[in-house]
Amino acid sequence: MSDLSALSSVPPAGVSGLHRDAVLKFFYGPMDCGKSTLALQINYNHRRQGRHGLVMTKHDRSGGPRVTSRIGLGDEAVEVHDAFDFGSLVRRTAPRLDYLICDEVQFYSVEQIEQLADLVDDCDVDVYAFGLASDFRSELFPATRRLFELADEVCRLQVEVLCWCGRPGQLNARTVGGELVRAGEQVVIADTGQAPVRYQVLCRRHYRAGDLGKNAPAL
Ligand SMILES: [Zn+2]
């Protein structure tokens, strides 16, 4: 665990004369905890220092190749489709790639997480990854599990999103037609069939009890 050191100023490469290894940092938290907002802030900080980077996402809430936050910020982004190869991205990015901001990283493949680690170690590219830890069953996403295993730093975001009861929200519940479900495809981001699919952040107690709260608004 670490503090939000990525928010501190970034020393331009070479200024100190000391070599700094590139880093793989993973920031995680439940929905609505401010991950995309922090991703956009880090991108702004690095760009201001003259560093060259790209913002990557998959299935952003905007539906387009953008990273958007619920509080209204947004940046152009590159969509990470299933066959996307991060190695070739670096080779075709000119003049150079200093860093990557990777949002919605829970949707990436495990192989793509391995590619990100390779970029850090072999190409000296800083990677800042943002995503959910667990799915609607409260089980880790495969990509998230690999990031926990490989990242240099793992940081749980401290911007608390609250359960309807006021306790810190930790787990992402899925509702279909207003009812909590515990089985189904791991990734469902659009309505399927006739019943609307929604997600709601709950505390552990109410996630495990299956209690969505009386009249609590689903997201
Ligand atoms: Zn609760």
Residues whose N, C-alpha, C, O or C-beta is under 5 A from the ligand:
A	BS01	ZN	C163 W164 C165 R167 C203 H206
